[in-house]
Amino acid sequence: MPSRTFRLDAPLDLRLTLGPLLRGSGDPTTRLWSNRAVRATRTADGPATIELVVAGDQLRAGAWGPAAEVVLDGGAALAGLDDDRTGFVPGRGLVGELDRRLPGLRIGRTGAVLEILVPTILEQKVTGMEARRSYRGLIARWGEPAPGPFGLRLLPMPEVLAAIPYHQFHPLGVERRRADLIRTVGARAARFEEIVGLPRDDAYRRLRALPGIGPWTAAEVALRALGDADAVSVGDFHLPNLVSFALAGEPRGTDARMLELLEPYRGQRGRVIRLLEASGIWPPAYGPRFPIRSIAAI
């Protein structure tokens, strides 16, 4: 088993840093603890599983599979060790307090676009519970065991995703629009993976060039796959309320109000959002919840 060791010059909390990658506690591709993480992935050189462990002032990485060396090369980026805080001025208010309280939170990047894009598409306009159920079902049926001793599974290969007929998505609770979009991104996987090497604006343009991928989906992918510390998921059901409540004491907010409150942090707005999400702050709940539905039995 090849391995690497990285020196830490600041605290690192793997649960906080890699938390956005976890699609529920039953995610078949990822396991997270505060000082340990295991993740299965595909690369151009084949599949691999990487294990990250924080031990004192070191990050130890081990890997299994044909692409073990490739994922080890990306281990530091995955853990946010090259996270760029340039221009981030948290100030003395809540954001500054959270930044001091959560020093182990970093912005990492997977460099694997399709593995982020597919579950993000499944999360479009449905509850998290529905999306996680669909994601687990997709991997259980068409994925495959990941390398290593952890019992993880891999997202189906792009060509497999592209070939799944709609009627087989239906029992997973995925309607035709999202099913067709997943099949399309599977067929165009190589074009999407190329955005890792593009400038930020070009990457967003390529993502959003496909109908069905709007600002919310593009930002969710850019944060996780590209490590975009300025990603803002405009169109999110809960996020405007969280930002408005945390930064202005307003229990309900709009996208416009959210962007107004985040403007002083432009360039690092995604980092501020991650700090707020990890804070435990939540606006008061009243009114109807977004309904949980299922189309599988229709």
Steps between C-alpha positions, in 0.01 A plus 500: 500500500663829394484785749596863552544726800425873492608751764217710648571864574152560647214291644308274264155356572425245230130478588454875456718522191364198313148523640355644176602179321293275726153426363339387822624259765444207264713639215655187343803692363620687808555461875588796724625554853658813652854369452449233231337473158466226238384574147458292184545665162561446132784657305623484142741230624229291661330475840659559838420546866685751715520505880599822677596505869597804709767407755638795694659741254488251214248385244562139404356370175477143372339375181381182330426417137644558153494878547647500852789730409266737317272550800800540729623778270164668558482425872622840616247681279219271615576585864525872426870531576539743211183691591552864399370752755637799310275800548294342779442757774255344747480807724401511866137396466340159466707393198823582682381316809412191298831513315684498833274232646529268198867523397496147356247583227664527160378506141613181328452382144449155354595575140230247401211684338257221406508353852373833632273587209289182505390517867448875464261440210316247717461774765332745261159610634449204733563442869835373621338175609368434149831586337705279732266208444534537122878535525539186709273307265691613192831384646361178642365393162761627252805584707774255595715423804782746559859390562612460859368338818226753584198360318444819297348513155567707190261719304406321175733559208399786266411267214278300733317814612453604139344165410247463785146523355258733676267226619785365714546839669131513584505250792775714655260795517667690214270661243585530133654849512770408752546153351562644155740757642702230676515298180616807309779589743609136495530517121694828523709409803836578338390858422390555857816353651702749294364793701744418781773655286300803385496852649213547743271700270557260211425205725168653605412579139561143390298361789205730432506450123299181544126562554406371844818623667425839649679724751415280800635180346809674359589652839448172686735326256759780496529507879565127528679406178693822437542634853337832408502698825264758346227254393149617593209263436240747376160331491550289811185435706659564842819700446355853467320455832817379674713786369235765572438372851866454593631825355201731544266335752230470234319164520422491128704612204512505123784429259539875448527564874744212541727639228480847653610371842781291350633776274765623753654152477506476119772262395444294816121482522497121482731489802263722696209274409693192616573671832133586544391145409743357757400748771182328616309825446164445334209736436172431678280249320142588422272440205469182293808290430603403151295182447660159470368317197560178313434422137626143524152353546335709228 
